[in-house]
Amino acid sequence: MTLNGKHTMLRSLLTSLALISTFGTQPMLRAEDVTSKSIQEYPTSRKIWLSLEDGLIQPANLKQYRSLSEGYITFLKPNGAELQEGETWAIIDKDQLDLESRALELEKKKVSKALDDLQEEQQAFIDKQLLNLEALKLQRIELKASLENSSLPDKLKDKIREALTKLDEQEARLQKSIKPENLESELQLKSEELTLSLDRKIRAHEKLEKRSHLKADFQGTLTISLDETQDPNFVNKPQWVEINKLYASITNDSHYEIEVTNRNPAFNSHDRSKLIAMVDDGVSRQLIRAKYKELRTKDTGGAIRDFHIFTIPEKHSEFAAKNSGETRTIFLYLTLEEDCYVIKKNQIALTAPKVLQTEGWPGLIKHLYPGYKLLHIGPKTLAVIKDDGNKH
């Protein structure tokens, strides 16, 4: 078989697969039963359907707290409390934190005393060195007086002179040790060593305190997921929490969103800012339109997963509040830059199968509707616009 023959067979196979995907399990239509409509007979839209997804409706401001390890948590607020942004509502391992705080306060007192002691020790050192200087002066006077004795042998006088030289050297060292600039430098060095050690302990404690004090990131309602909340002494009483336990959440229900798991390749093959999620309101059969917001990473309890977030308009907050926490079927669409004719693939797939086989969907559109071109290919539909020769 020639190379061209192989390409023809491959395109034929791909076309067959496309037709199977287009028609699914529906009865296959015969070519003679299919007739194409005028392009103007097709509906127009600025969006094209991509897929059905499961979407979780939830408050936009929702933070869940899960224990990274087992331990005690002391709740400072009761279940259902209304929290202000920045308000501390619980402390992790409060008893241990209190012990660490007391130890730090003791360390501060010890360092303060050590700094005071440095001053006293330095003054004692100066006093001692001054006494040593006085002693040296007395020795010098005695040695000089001995030199005036003419009856002393020359060798002894030489030794006295050597002793006087050593006394001068000792005196110079003593004088240097009590120079104000030297004393100040030494005192500053020792003080910095003490304060640096204390600063490190203070910073470490601040980090521990920050990790231990749980504060509300936004104004909202506290929900505690522990059975012990019925205990009248629950607040300020340490509660044991197992590892990986979802123990609390804070919710602000002024705005809502839809959370969709990042499984569909469509999220990565299209401009996400042009994606919209539509969900049935369940009452009037109206489709509520939610705009794409962001890709969010979340710890789902032992696994880090990506989710796509869509914002529900504020005017639909009542619907969202009623369905908060529920997983609903959403219709994922891609918005288009202009109105397009939306044609179902199975409406035209058999009108010119040879053209579809050789030139694909773009060629089929040009064949059926001269002056028009394919803008986007969806899973089951095609978006078609007038070909002005310049756009797109």
N, C-alpha and C positions, 0 to 999 in steps of 0.2 A: 504494500500500500504506500502511495506517495505521501510526502509531508502534508500537502494540501488536503489530501483525503483524510488524514488523521485529524487535522484541524477542523474539518467539516463534521466529522463524527463527534469530536469533543464539543463543538458548539451545539450540535443536535442534542447531545446528552444534557448539557447545561440548560438548554431551552426546555427539555422535558421535565427536568427537576424544577425549573421555575414555574412551569404550568402546574405541576403537582402541588407546589407550595401555594400557588395562587388559588387553585380550586379546592384544595384540601380533599375531603372525602365526598364532596358534592359529585353528582353524576356528571360525567364529562359531556360537554356539549359538542355537537357536530359543527363543523365549519359552516355548513350550509344553513344552520339554524341561527348563526350570529350575523348581525348587521350593525355597523357602527352608526352612532347618532351624530348629529351636527354638534360641533364643539360647544355651541351656545346652549345646548340642552343639558349640559352637565352643571351641577351646582358649583358655585364659587366659594372660596374660603381663603382665609389668611393663616390657616393652620392645616397640618397633616398629621394623621394618627400614626403613632409609633408602636404602642404596646399597652397592655393592661398590667398594672402593678398593684401590689398591696401597700397601702399607705396608712401609717399610724397617725391619728389626729391627736395632737397634744398641745399644751400651752407653749408659747414661744419661749417664755421664761420658766424653764423647769430645770432644776438641778437636783440630781439624785446623789446620795451619799452611801458609799459601799465601803465596808471595813477592809483595809489592806492586810490586817493581821488581827488576831484575837486580842481582846483586852477590854478595859473598862471605859465607858463613856458616861459622863455626867451631864445630863440635860438641865440647862438653866431656864428653859421655857417649856410650858406644857404642850401637849398635842393640840394642834389647831391654832396656835398662837400666831398673831399677825406681827411679822418682823419688819423692821426698818433696814434699809441698806446699811451694811457695815455693823449691824448689831450681832453680838456674840450670843449664840443660842445653845452651845454645848462645848464641853472641854474633854478632850481625849486624855485618859489616864490622869485625872485631876490630882489624885493623891500623890502620885509620883512627881507631877509638876510642882506641887506645893513643896515637896521635900527639896527639889532642885532649887526652887526660889529661896527657901530658907538657907540652903547651903551657899547660894550666891551672896545673900545678904551677909552671912558670916564671913565669907571671903572678902567682901568689901571692907568690913570692919578690920579684918586682919591686915589688909593692905594699907588702910588708913593709919593704923597703929605703926606698921612697919615704916611708913613714910615719916611719921613723927619721930620714931626711934632713930632714923637716919640722921636727923638734925642733932639729936642728943649724942649719938655715937660720934658724929663728926666734931662736936664741941669737946667731947671727952678726949678725942684724938689730938685736937689742937692743944688742949691743956697739958696733955702728956708730953707732946713735942716741945712745948715751951719749957717745961721742967727739965727735959733733956738738954735743951740749949743752955739753961742756967748751970746745969751740972758741967757741961763742956767749958763754959766760961771759967768756972772755978778751977777746973783741971788746967786750963791754959795759964791762969794766974800762978798756980803752984809750979807748973813746969818752967815758966819764964823766970820765976824767982830762983829756981834751982840753977838755971843757967848763969845767974849772976854770981854764983859761988865759984870763985876762981880756983878753988882747990880740987874741983872735980876733974877726973881724968878726961882727956879729949874723947875717948871712945864713948864714955857715958854721956858726954855733952851731945855727941852725934846722935845717940839714941833718943835723947830728949828732943832734939830738933826733928827727928823722924816722927816722934809721937805728936809734936805740935802740928806737923803737916797733916797727919791723919785726923787730928782734931778739926783742922780747917775743912777737910773734905767732909767729915761727918756733919759739921755745922752747916755747910753748903747744902747737903742733902736734906737736913732738917728744915732749913729755911725754905727750900723748894717745896717740900711736902705741905707747908702751911701757907703757901702763896694763895691769895683769894681766888685767882682764876683757876688754879689747879683744884682747889677744894670745890669750887662751884661745878667744874666739869665732872668731877668724880661723883658728886652728889646727884647731878642731873642724870648721869648714866645709870646709877643704881635706881633712881626714881623711875626712869623710863622702863627699866627691866620689870619692876613691880607693876607699873600701870599697864604695860603691854600684856603681861600675863593675865591681868584682871580684865582688860578689854576683850581678849579672846574668849574668856569665859562668859562675859556679858553677851557678846555676839552669838555664841553658841546657844545661850539660854534664850535669846530673842528668837532665834530660828526655831527652837523647840517650842516656844510659846506660840509662835505663828502657826506652826503645824498643829499644835494642840487646840488652839482656840478656833472653833468653827464659827465663821461669820457669814451673814447673809450677803450674797453678791448683789442682790436686788430686793426691793420691797416685795413681800409675798407671804403666803401662808405656810406654816410649818406642819408637815405630816410625819409623825413618828411611826415607824413600822415595827413596833415591838409590842408584845402582849402585855408587858408590865405597865403600860400607860394607864391602866385602870387603877393601879396602886395610888392611893391618895398621897403617899410620900414619894411619888415617882421623881418629882423635880428635886434636883440637888442630891439625889441618891445614885451612887455609881451603879451602872448597869453593864452586865457582862455581855459582850457581843462576839459571836463566832467570826472566823475569817470569811471574807467574801460575802458578808451579810449586808443586804440592802436595808439600812436601818432608818433612813430619813430622806425626805425630799422637801424642797421649797418650790412653791408654785405661785406664779403671778398670771392670772387668767384674763388679763386685759387684751392679750393678743394670742392667736393660735397659729399653728403650722402643721404641715404634713411631713412626716418622716418616711422616706423610702429607702430600702436597702440597696446598696450599690452592687446590683447583680447584672443588670441589663447593659450590654455593650453600647446601647444607644447613648448612655450617659457620657461615654468617652469618645464617641464618634461624631458628636454634634456640639455646636456652641451651646453650652449649658444655659447661658443667659437667655436663649431663645426657647427654652423648654417651659412648658406649662403643664400642671396637673389639674385635671378636672374630675370632680366627684359629685355624684348624685346627692341632692339634699334630702332625698327620701320622702319628701312631702309633695312638692309641686312638680317633681321630676326635673327640676331645674339643675343644670350643671354649674357648680360653683368653680370658678377659675382661680387657681393659686399659682403665683409667679415663682420662678426658681430663685432661691436665696443664696445657698452656699452648700459646699461639701463639708460635712462635719464628721470628725473622728470621735468615737465614743467607746468607753470600756463597758462591754456587755456582761461582765462577770467572768474574768479569766481570758477574754479575747477582745482584741482591739479591732473594731469594724468601722467601715465608712458608710455614711448615710447621706442621702441627698435631701435637702430641706426646701420646702415650698411654703410661701407665706399665704395664709388665708386672709382675704380682705376683712377689715374691721367690721364692715356692714354685715358680715356673715358670722359674727362672733357667737350669736345665740345658737345657731346650728352647730358650730364647733364645740361650744360648751356642753351641749346635750350629747355629743358624740365623742367627747374627750376620752382618750384611753382606748378607743375602739379602732380596729383595723378595717379599713374600707377599701373596696376596689376603686382604683383611680384610672383614668384614661390619660395616658402620657401623649402629649402632642408637641410637635415642633412648629413654632410660629414662623411665618414666611414674611418676606419684605413687602409683598403686594398681593392683591387678590389673584388667586389662581383657579383655574378649572380643576376640580378634583375628580379624577376618573378611576373607577375601580379596575384593577388589572383584569379581572375575569370578564369585564364587559367588552374588552377589545383584544384579548389574548389570541382568540381564534379567527379574528377578521382577516389577518394576513400572517399566518404562521411562518411562512418562509422568510418574510421580512424580519419577524421577531427572531427567527433562528439565526439569521445572518447579521443583522444590524442591532439587535437588542431593543430595549424599550425606547431609547432615544430615536432610533431609526423608524420604529413603528409609529411613533407620534408624528414624525415628519411625513411619513408615508400617508397616514390617515388624515392629517390636518396640516396641509401646507401653510406655511406662515406662522406656525406655532412650534414651540420647543419644550422639551422636558426640563423643569426646574429642579424637581426633587423626586426621588424614588422612595416610597414608603414600603412597609411590609406587604400591604394589600392595595394601596392606592398610589396614583401618580399625580403630581402637581404640574400643571401645564400652563404656560403663559404665551402671550403673543411674542413672536420673534421680531424685535425691531432692529436687530443687527448690531446693537451697541451694548445693551444691558447684559449683565451677568456673563 
